[in-house]
Amino acid sequence: MTHTDVSGLTQLGAATTLPASPDQAVLEKVPAGHAGTLYCVRFTAPEFTSLCPMTGQPDFAHIVIDYVPRDWLVESKSLKLYLHSFRNHGAFHEDCTLDIGKRLVALLDPVLLRIGAYWFPRGGIPIDVFWQTGAPPEGVWLPDQGVAPYRGRG
């Protein structure tokens, strides 16, 4: 059994407050216990919220993040706090999605990262944003993200 060194973490196991903005959020990483093995890690945030930068009204999304670790894993509590920090942050859908993906890539240097952000309609039009760092490595199972296309009331 592999044990992960968590001694440098500042948020896990401690009371933490919600960061005021994504820039203030602290994302932390831990060593990957199975470095050198190709596998996919998935995080799903079905109730993601941010603010429209023009109107200040809330925007909602179902976000799915898949990554193939190299040497690091994102610490999940820090990721949760980071994602929640967008709730009072004004940014366009595309900016939120790419900011999340690029920040995780900068932190982890993964073999692959892909993010799918399925935004609920604004002005009657849903906006879905997708980004990935490259082609999936051979032999890695990347399942469908499982989010159905928007069908209105259906």
Short mmCIF file of the C-alpha atoms (twelve columns), coordinates in Angstrom:
data_MODEL
# 
_entry.id   MODEL 
# 
loop_
_atom_site.group_PDB 
_atom_site.id 
_atom_site.type_symbol 
_atom_site.label_atom_id 
_atom_site.label_alt_id 
_atom_site.label_comp_id 
_atom_site.label_asym_id 
_atom_site.label_seq_id 
_atom_site.Cartn_x 
_atom_site.Cartn_y 
_atom_site.Cartn_z 
_atom_site.pdbx_PDB_model_num 
ATOM 1   C CA . MET A 1   0.000   0.000  0.000   1 
ATOM 2   C CA . THR A 2   1.294   3.428  -0.951  1 
ATOM 3   C CA . HIS A 3   1.168   6.216  1.640   1 
ATOM 4   C CA . THR A 4   1.073   9.812  0.477   1 
ATOM 5   C CA . ASP A 5   3.043   12.492 2.282   1 
ATOM 6   C CA . VAL A 6   0.554   15.195 3.264   1 
ATOM 7   C CA . SER A 7   2.792   16.986 5.745   1 
ATOM 8   C CA . GLY A 8   3.038   20.196 3.677   1 
ATOM 9   C CA . LEU A 9   -0.694  20.723 3.254   1 
ATOM 10  C CA . THR A 10  -2.219  23.787 4.903   1 
ATOM 11  C CA . GLN A 11  -5.963  23.194 4.451   1 
ATOM 12  C CA . LEU A 12  -6.630  19.464 4.811   1 
ATOM 13  C CA . GLY A 13  -7.869  18.593 8.292   1 
ATOM 14  C CA . ALA A 14  -8.172  22.237 9.321   1 
ATOM 15  C CA . ALA A 15  -11.029 24.711 9.476   1 
ATOM 16  C CA . THR A 16  -10.830 26.906 6.391   1 
ATOM 17  C CA . THR A 17  -12.746 29.893 5.110   1 
ATOM 18  C CA . LEU A 18  -13.953 30.326 1.574   1 
ATOM 19  C CA . PRO A 19  -11.435 32.334 -0.485  1 
ATOM 20  C CA . ALA A 20  -12.762 35.720 -1.604  1 
ATOM 21  C CA . SER A 21  -11.657 35.133 -5.212  1 
ATOM 22  C CA . PRO A 22  -9.982  32.506 -7.395  1 
ATOM 23  C CA . ASP A 23  -6.744  34.518 -7.261  1 
ATOM 24  C CA . GLN A 24  -6.706  34.255 -3.454  1 
ATOM 25  C CA . ALA A 25  -7.519  30.535 -3.412  1 
ATOM 26  C CA . VAL A 26  -4.662  28.198 -2.516  1 
ATOM 27  C CA . LEU A 27  -4.495  25.065 -4.653  1 
ATOM 28  C CA . GLU A 28  -2.381  22.323 -3.129  1 
ATOM 29  C CA . LYS A 29  -0.898  19.137 -4.513  1 
ATOM 30  C CA . VAL A 30  0.295   15.842 -3.112  1 
ATOM 31  C CA . PRO A 31  2.716   13.330 -4.620  1 
ATOM 32  C CA . ALA A 32  1.076   10.754 -6.863  1 
ATOM 33  C CA . GLY A 33  1.448   7.397  -5.165  1 
ATOM 34  C CA . HIS A 34  1.431   5.621  -8.517  1 
ATOM 35  C CA . ALA A 35  3.637   7.927  -10.566 1 
ATOM 36  C CA . GLY A 36  4.506   6.259  -13.851 1 
ATOM 37  C CA . THR A 37  1.126   4.502  -14.108 1 
ATOM 38  C CA . LEU A 38  -1.312  5.964  -16.615 1 
ATOM 39  C CA . TYR A 39  -4.782  6.448  -15.124 1 
ATOM 40  C CA . CYS A 40  -7.526  9.062  -15.183 1 
ATOM 41  C CA . VAL A 41  -8.728  11.105 -12.204 1 
ATOM 42  C CA . ARG A 42  -12.132 12.793 -12.482 1 
ATOM 43  C CA . PHE A 43  -13.623 15.625 -10.462 1 
ATOM 44  C CA . THR A 44  -17.226 16.646 -11.058 1 
ATOM 45  C CA . ALA A 45  -18.724 19.929 -9.852  1 
ATOM 46  C CA . PRO A 46  -22.421 19.754 -10.786 1 
ATOM 47  C CA . GLU A 47  -23.338 22.957 -8.936  1 
ATOM 48  C CA . PHE A 48  -20.578 25.354 -10.005 1 
ATOM 49  C CA . THR A 49  -21.503 29.036 -9.796  1 
ATOM 50  C CA . SER A 50  -19.928 32.288 -10.867 1 
ATOM 51  C CA . LEU A 51  -21.227 35.746 -11.721 1 
ATOM 52  C CA . CYS A 52  -21.890 37.349 -15.074 1 
ATOM 53  C CA . PRO A 53  -19.268 40.105 -15.370 1 
ATOM 54  C CA . MET A 54  -21.775 42.427 -17.043 1 
ATOM 55  C CA . THR A 55  -24.934 42.013 -14.965 1 
ATOM 56  C CA . GLY A 56  -23.692 40.477 -11.716 1 
ATOM 57  C CA . GLN A 57  -26.344 37.776 -12.058 1 
ATOM 58  C CA . PRO A 58  -25.396 34.191 -11.116 1 
ATOM 59  C CA . ASP A 59  -24.311 31.699 -13.756 1 
ATOM 60  C CA . PHE A 60  -24.457 27.956 -13.186 1 
ATOM 61  C CA . ALA A 61  -22.480 25.102 -14.715 1 
ATOM 62  C CA . HIS A 62  -21.824 21.403 -14.435 1 
ATOM 63  C CA . ILE A 63  -18.040 21.080 -14.663 1 
ATOM 64  C CA . VAL A 64  -16.134 17.851 -15.279 1 
ATOM 65  C CA . ILE A 65  -12.336 17.793 -14.907 1 
ATOM 66  C CA . ASP A 66  -10.371 14.752 -16.062 1 
ATOM 67  C CA . TYR A 67  -6.619  14.501 -15.741 1 
ATOM 68  C CA . VAL A 68  -3.905  11.901 -16.131 1 
ATOM 69  C CA . PRO A 69  -1.385  12.544 -13.335 1 
ATOM 70  C CA . ARG A 70  2.331   12.605 -13.862 1 
ATOM 71  C CA . ASP A 71  3.943   13.177 -10.440 1 
ATOM 72  C CA . TRP A 72  1.231   15.115 -8.595  1 
ATOM 73  C CA . LEU A 73  -2.414  14.918 -7.548  1 
ATOM 74  C CA . VAL A 74  -4.530  17.936 -6.702  1 
ATOM 75  C CA . GLU A 75  -5.596  17.899 -3.062  1 
ATOM 76  C CA . SER A 76  -9.388  17.675 -3.260  1 
ATOM 77  C CA . LYS A 77  -10.318 20.054 -0.419  1 
ATOM 78  C CA . SER A 78  -8.174  22.790 -1.937  1 
ATOM 79  C CA . LEU A 79  -9.822  22.158 -5.329  1 
ATOM 80  C CA . LYS A 80  -13.271 22.386 -3.749  1 
ATOM 81  C CA . LEU A 81  -12.404 25.700 -2.087  1 
ATOM 82  C CA . TYR A 82  -10.890 26.991 -5.339  1 
ATOM 83  C CA . LEU A 83  -14.013 26.107 -7.341  1 
ATOM 84  C CA . HIS A 84  -16.284 27.641 -4.693  1 
ATOM 85  C CA . SER A 85  -14.256 30.866 -4.809  1 
ATOM 86  C CA . PHE A 86  -15.805 31.609 -8.218  1 
ATOM 87  C CA . ARG A 87  -19.262 32.105 -6.674  1 
ATOM 88  C CA . ASN A 88  -18.614 35.849 -6.153  1 
ATOM 89  C CA . HIS A 89  -16.280 36.238 -9.138  1 
ATOM 90  C CA . GLY A 90  -17.425 37.923 -12.330 1 
ATOM 91  C CA . ALA A 91  -16.113 36.278 -15.504 1 
ATOM 92  C CA . PHE A 92  -17.394 34.982 -18.813 1 
ATOM 93  C CA . HIS A 93  -18.030 31.241 -19.136 1 
ATOM 94  C CA . GLU A 94  -15.024 30.748 -21.378 1 
ATOM 95  C CA . ASP A 95  -12.722 32.597 -18.968 1 
ATOM 96  C CA . CYS A 96  -13.862 30.616 -15.911 1 
ATOM 97  C CA . THR A 97  -13.408 27.315 -17.729 1 
ATOM 98  C CA . LEU A 98  -9.959  28.067 -19.123 1 
ATOM 99  C CA . ASP A 99  -8.756  29.702 -15.897 1 
ATOM 100 C CA . ILE A 100 -9.592  26.515 -13.984 1 
ATOM 101 C CA . GLY A 101 -7.951  24.242 -16.544 1 
ATOM 102 C CA . LYS A 102 -4.797  26.316 -16.932 1 
ATOM 103 C CA . ARG A 103 -4.350  26.792 -13.180 1 
ATOM 104 C CA . LEU A 104 -4.515  23.025 -12.659 1 
ATOM 105 C CA . VAL A 105 -2.030  22.421 -15.471 1 
ATOM 106 C CA . ALA A 106 0.377   24.961 -13.948 1 
ATOM 107 C CA . LEU A 107 0.075   23.268 -10.543 1 
ATOM 108 C CA . LEU A 108 0.238   19.627 -11.596 1 
ATOM 109 C CA . ASP A 109 2.000   19.366 -14.968 1 
ATOM 110 C CA . PRO A 110 -0.246  16.396 -15.810 1 
ATOM 111 C CA . VAL A 111 0.203   14.048 -18.751 1 
ATOM 112 C CA . LEU A 112 -3.235  15.251 -19.896 1 
ATOM 113 C CA . LEU A 113 -5.965  17.497 -18.554 1 
ATOM 114 C CA . ARG A 114 -9.380  18.068 -20.078 1 
ATOM 115 C CA . ILE A 115 -12.209 20.161 -18.750 1 
ATOM 116 C CA . GLY A 116 -15.815 20.241 -19.898 1 
ATOM 117 C CA . ALA A 117 -17.988 23.069 -18.625 1 
ATOM 118 C CA . TYR A 118 -21.664 22.658 -19.386 1 
ATOM 119 C CA . TRP A 119 -23.188 26.051 -18.649 1 
ATOM 120 C CA . PHE A 120 -26.898 26.495 -18.103 1 
ATOM 121 C CA . PRO A 121 -28.657 28.903 -20.480 1 
ATOM 122 C CA . ARG A 122 -28.052 32.620 -20.313 1 
ATOM 123 C CA . GLY A 123 -30.405 34.574 -22.527 1 
ATOM 124 C CA . GLY A 124 -31.888 31.304 -23.771 1 
ATOM 125 C CA . ILE A 125 -28.575 29.913 -25.061 1 
ATOM 126 C CA . PRO A 126 -26.492 27.346 -23.191 1 
ATOM 127 C CA . ILE A 127 -22.737 27.769 -23.635 1 
ATOM 128 C CA . ASP A 128 -20.530 24.694 -23.326 1 
ATOM 129 C CA . VAL A 129 -16.753 25.152 -23.130 1 
ATOM 130 C CA . PHE A 130 -14.212 22.363 -23.657 1 
ATOM 131 C CA . TRP A 131 -10.409 22.401 -23.399 1 
ATOM 132 C CA . GLN A 132 -7.690  19.803 -23.186 1 
ATOM 133 C CA . THR A 133 -3.926  19.892 -23.242 1 
ATOM 134 C CA . GLY A 134 -3.365  17.317 -25.998 1 
ATOM 135 C CA . ALA A 135 -4.230  13.863 -27.230 1 
ATOM 136 C CA . PRO A 136 -4.995  11.223 -24.622 1 
ATOM 137 C CA . PRO A 137 -2.141  8.775  -24.120 1 
ATOM 138 C CA . GLU A 138 -2.653  5.310  -25.531 1 
ATOM 139 C CA . GLY A 139 -4.105  2.873  -23.036 1 
ATOM 140 C CA . VAL A 140 -5.796  5.447  -20.767 1 
ATOM 141 C CA . TRP A 141 -9.511  5.058  -20.319 1 
ATOM 142 C CA . LEU A 142 -11.194 8.464  -20.601 1 
ATOM 143 C CA . PRO A 143 -14.916 7.831  -20.178 1 
ATOM 144 C CA . ASP A 144 -17.566 10.068 -21.638 1 
ATOM 145 C CA . GLN A 145 -18.154 13.018 -19.334 1 
ATOM 146 C CA . GLY A 146 -21.758 11.915 -18.887 1 
ATOM 147 C CA . VAL A 147 -23.407 15.311 -19.185 1 
ATOM 148 C CA . ALA A 148 -26.360 15.279 -21.556 1 
ATOM 149 C CA . PRO A 149 -26.726 18.133 -24.056 1 
ATOM 150 C CA . TYR A 150 -29.181 20.783 -22.905 1 
ATOM 151 C CA . ARG A 151 -32.741 19.887 -23.832 1 
ATOM 152 C CA . GLY A 152 -34.742 22.652 -22.224 1 
ATOM 153 C CA . ARG A 153 -37.619 21.323 -20.170 1 
ATOM 154 C CA . GLY A 154 -37.368 17.855 -21.789 1 
# 
